[in-house]
C-alpha cells in the first residue's frame, strides 16, 4: 500500500492510480471531499492498483454509481458488501450480500416490520422516546450528543424492532460497532476478541429465536426470521450475518445522520437560521441531511463477467466500490453539493439508500426518526451548539462519529 497521502497539499501531484479512498482514515482527514472531486473530474471509474484489500475500482460519479447499483445481473452483491472478502473460517452470509432469488426471499421475510401500517404505529413510540431523551439533557453543559441522543434513540428503536430486552439494549450498540471494525481501530484487541463478541451476539439471539419458534403472531424481526419458510432453517452463521445486517442497518446509519445533521447545521449557520424561521422545512431537510452525511460511504460489487463501464474495461471478478458519498457530492446533480441546503429541491435523489433490489429496507423508518427528533428539538432548543471537534469513526465504510461535544440552549 502506498504511503499516507497529504490529501490537501499533494493531491494534484498524486498519480490517479495511487488515490485510495478505502484508507481507514479517509474521513478523519481534512479535505477528503477533494479526493472524490478529483476522481469524479478525471476518472469517475478509477482503478486503484494497491490497497490493503488489493486492487479495486472506485466508482465515484452519480451516474456511474447508479448504473452499477441498478445492474445486478452484471455487478453481483454475492459474498461481501465491503472491499474485504469474507474470512473462509468465519463466513457471515447476509441477504444484502446475496443475489436473487435467495436475496429476495430473505428480504421479504423481514420487510413487514417496516410496512406502512407498522411505521404508523411506531411514530408515537419514536416521539415519546425522543421527547424523553431530549428532556433529560443537561441544559447549558457540554455533553456527547452521539452517546446521549443519537445512539440512545436509535438503540431504543432497534430494541423495539427485535423485541429485545430493553435493559440490555446497549449490547446492540456494542455489537453494531464490533461488527464494522477491526483490530486496527482500537475498539477490539484482536480479531479473535472481535469474533468472540459476535459469537456472544449469536448466542443471545439464539435464545430469543428458541423462545419465538412456532409463534403465529408477532411483528418483531426475530419472530419473522424464526417462522418464515425462507429463513427458519438458516445455519447459525447465516443467522448471525443477517442479525449484523439488521443491527448495523438499523443503528449505524440513522445514528450517524442524527449526529451529522447537528454538525452540518452548525457548519452552515444560515441554514440553521432558515430552520428556526420555518420549522415546517423539517420533512425536506431530512433527505438533505442524509445526502450530506451519507452514513454508509460505499457498497461493493463484484463483476460477474467482462464488461465496459464508462470507458473502462472491467474484468470478471474485479471488485468495485460504489462511492455513495462521492455521488452525493456530484455537482452535476447537486449544485453546491458540499453545502447543506435544507430546502434543496432534489435532495431525495440522493444515493445513500442505494437503488434497485438492494435499496435500504428501513429507509422510511430512518427518515421518520430524524423527522420526529428534529420536530421535538425545535420545540425545546434554540440552538444545539457544537463546541468542539467531532471525533470520527476510523472507517472508510461507516462514515460516522464517536463524539460530538455540544451544549443545548433552550428557547
N, C-alpha and C positions, 0 to 999 in steps of 0.2 A: 504494500500500500504506500502511496506517495506521502511525503512529509506534510505536516499540517500546513494548510494554506491560510495566509492572511487575506481573508475574503475581500476586504475593502481596499487594501493597499496594492495587492498583487494580482487582483482578479483579471485585469485585462492582459497581463503577461502570461497567465497560466494557460498551457495548451488545453484545448477543449476536452481531449480525452482523459485529462487528469482531474477534471472537475467531478467531484464525487459527493453529491448531496446526501448519500446514505451514511455519511460520517455521524457518529453518535452525538457529536457536539454541534451539529449544524444549527439548531435553533437556539443554542446558547451563544452563538456567535453574532455580534452586531453586524448588520449588513447582509444577513442571509438572503434577504429579498433580491439583492443584486446578483447572486449566483443564478437564481432561476430566471431573472430578467435577461441575463446574457444567454442562457441556454435557449429561452424562447426566441430571442432575436437571431441567434446564429445557428442553433442546432436543436430545433424542437423535438427531434428524435436523435438522441446523442448516445454514443457508445462509450461507456466508462470501462477501460480495459483492466483496471486494477482496483478492487475494493476488498474490504475484509470478507465479503461474501462472494468474491470472484467477479468476473465481468458481467455487466448487465446494461440494458438500455434505459435511459431516462426519457420518459415521455412527458413533456412539460407544457405544450400549448393546450389551450382549452379544446380546440377542435380535435387534436390528436388523442388526448386523454379520453374524450367522449367516444371517439371511434373505437378505441381498444376496448373500452368498458362495455360497449354495445355489440361486440362481435365475439361472443363466447365460443362460436364454432371454430374460430381460429386461435383465440387467445384464452387459454384454459386457466381456471382457478384451482385445478386439482393439486393437492399436496400442500401448498403453502400460500398465504397471502402476504408474507413478508419475504425479503430477499434471501434470508437464511432458509435453507432446506430443513425439513423435519429431521430430527435425530432418529436414526434407524432403531435405536434401542429405547426410544421414548416418543413414539408417534402419537399425535393427538388429532385424529380426524375431526373435522367440524364442517357443518354444511356450507359455510361461506367459502370453504376451500374444497368444494366439490362441484362437479359439473352435473347437468341434468342427465338422467332423471332423478338420481338419488338426492341431489340438492333440493329439487322441487318438492319431493315427498317429505323430507325432514323439515324444511321451512314451513310447509303447510301445517305440520303437526303443532307448531307453537305460535303461528300467526294469529289465532283467535285472541291471544292475550292483549293484542293492540288493535283489535277490531273497533270500529267507531262506537258501538254501544258500550264496550268496556271502557274506552277512553272517556266517554261522557261521565261514567260513574267515577272514574279516577280523579276528575278535575277538582271536585270538592275536597278530596283527600289531599291532593297536592296543595291546594290553597290553605287548608288548615295547617298543614305541616310547615309550609313556607312562612305563614304568619307566626307560628310558634318559634321557629328558628330566628326570625328577624327580631321578634320581641325580646329574645333572650340575649341579644348582642350588647356588649359593653359600650354604651354611647360615650364618645369622647376619648376612648382609649384605643391604643393600637392593638390589633389582633390579626391573625392569619385568616383572610377571607376564604382561602382554599379549604382549610380544615373545618371552620365553623359554619360555613354556608354551602359551598359547592359540593364538598364531599358529603356533608350531613344530609342535605336534601336528596341527592341522587341515591345515596345508600339506603335511606329510608324507603324510597320508592322501589328500589331493587328488591329489598326485603319483602315488600308487598307483592311484587310480581312473582316471586318464588314462594310466597307464604313461608318465609324463612323466619326462624325465631328472632324476634325484634331485638332482644338484648344482646344477640351475637352479631348484629348487622355489620359491625366494623371488620369482622372477618372477611366479608365480601370485598371491602375496600382493599384489605391486605392482599387477598388472592388476586384481585384485579391488577394490582401493582406488580406482584411477583410474576404473574403470567406474561407481562410485557417487558420484562427486564432481563438482565444477565449479570454475571459476576463482576463485570466492569463498572456497574452503575453505583455500587456501594450499598445497594438495597439488600442484597443477599451475599453471604460469604463465599458461596461456591455454587456451581451448577448442581451439585449433589444436594445442597441445602435447599435450593430452589425447587428441585423435584420433590423433595420430602414434604415441603409445604403444599405443593399441588396434590400430592397423594393424600394429605390431610383433608384438603378440599373435597377430593373424591370420596373419601371415607364418610365425611359428614353428609354429603348429598346422597350417598348410597343408603344411609339410614332413612332419609326423607323419602327416597324412592320406595323403599320397602313398606313404609307406613301408608303410601298412597296407591300402591298397586291395587287394581281392581275397583278403584273408585269410579262411580258413574257420574259424579258431579265434581266440579272444581275448575276454577278459572286460572289457577296458578300454573306456572311453567313446568314444575316437576310432575304434577298430575297429568298434564298433557303429554309429556315425554314418556311417562311410565305406562300410559294406556293407549297411545296411538299405535296402530298397526305398523307404521313405518319406523318407529323408534323404540318400541317396548323390548325388542331383543338386541339392543345395542350392546357391543362389548364395552367393558369398563373404560378403556382408553378413549372410545368414541363418545361415551357419556361425558367424560372429563373434558374432551375437546369442545363439545357443544356447550357445556357449562361455562368454560372460559370465554367462548364467543359471546354468550348471553350476558355474562358478568361484565366483560370489558365493553361490549356494545351498549349496555345499559348504564354504565358507570363512567368510564373514562371520557366518553365523547361529550355527554351533557355537562359533566362537572367542569371540563376544561373550557367549554363555551360559556358557562356561568362566570368563571374567572376571567376569561378573555374579554367578555363584554364590559366588565368593570374597568379592566386595563385600557381597552380601546376608548371608552368614553372619557377617561382621564387624559389619554394622549390627544384626543380631539375634543377639547372643551366646548367648541362651538356646537358640536353635536349634542353634548350634554345639555347645553342651554336650550337647544331646539326641543329636546325631550321634556325638559321642565316646562317649557311653554306649551307643549301639546303632548301629554301622555297617551293620547289616542294613537300615536305613531308606533306604540309598542309592538303590535302584531306584525308590522312591516319591518321593524327594527330587528326582530328575532332572526329571520333568514340572513340579514346583513351581518349580524354578529357571527353566525355560523359560517358564512363565507369568509369573513375577515380572519376568524380564528382557524378554521379548518382543523378540527381536533385530531383527526387521523390524517397524517400528511400524505400518505400514498397507499396504494394497494398493488400487489404484484400479480402479474400474469405470466404464463409460460406459453411460448408459441407451439402450437400443435403441428405446424407444417412450415415449410419455407414460404415466405411471403414478402411483400413490399409494404412499407409503412412510411408514407410521406417522403418518398425518395430513398429510403434506406432499406437495404436487404436484410431481413430478419430470417435467421435460420431456425429450423425446428429444434426445440429445446432451449432456445435463448430465453433468458429472464428479462422481463420488462417491469419497470416501476412506473405506474401511472401517478404522477405527482399532482394530486388534487390541490395541494397547497399552491402549486405554480399555476395551474389552470384557473384557480380562483383569483389570481392576481394578473390575469391576462388583460392588458389594456384594450385589446381589440374587442373585448366583450364587456369589460367593466372599466369605464373611464375613471381615472384617478383611483386605480384598484388598490393601492396601498393604504388608502384612506378609508375610515369608517364613515359611511354616509347613510344615516339611519332611515332616510326616505328614498333610498336608491330604488329606481323603478324596476330593475330586472334582478334584484337580489335573489329571487327564487330560482334563478337559472344556475345557482352555484353547484359545484361538483361534490360538495362534502358528503352527501348521502350516496354518491355513486349513481349509476344509471343501469337500466336493464334488469336482468334477472337477479342481480345481487344488490339492488337498491336497498338501503338500510330499512329493515323491517320496522324499527321503532322510531322512525323519523318524526311522526306526528306526536308521539309521547314526549320526545326530547323538546320539540318546539313548544308543547304545552307547558312543560316545566319552566322553560325560560320565560314564556309569556306571563304565566301566573306569578312567578317570582318577581319580575320587574313591575308588574302591576302592584304588588304588595310593597316593594321597595319604594315606589313613588308615593305611596300613601303615608310613608313614615319618615323618609330621609330626604333632605335637600341635596345631600352630597355623600356618596360613598367615595372618599378621597384616598387615593393610593399615596402612601407616604414613604415608600422605599422601593428598591428594585425588586422586580419579580424574579423569583428563582424558578428556572425552567427544568423540566424533566430531561435527563440525558438520553435522548432517543430521537431517531430520525423517523420513527413510525408514529408514536404518540406525541403530538405537539401540545404539550401541557405544562402545568405549573405545580410546584410543590409548596410554594409560599408566595402570598401576595399580601404584604402588610398594608392595612387600611385603617382609617378612622371614619366612623359614620357620624354625620351631623344631622340632627333631627330637623323637621320642618319648623 
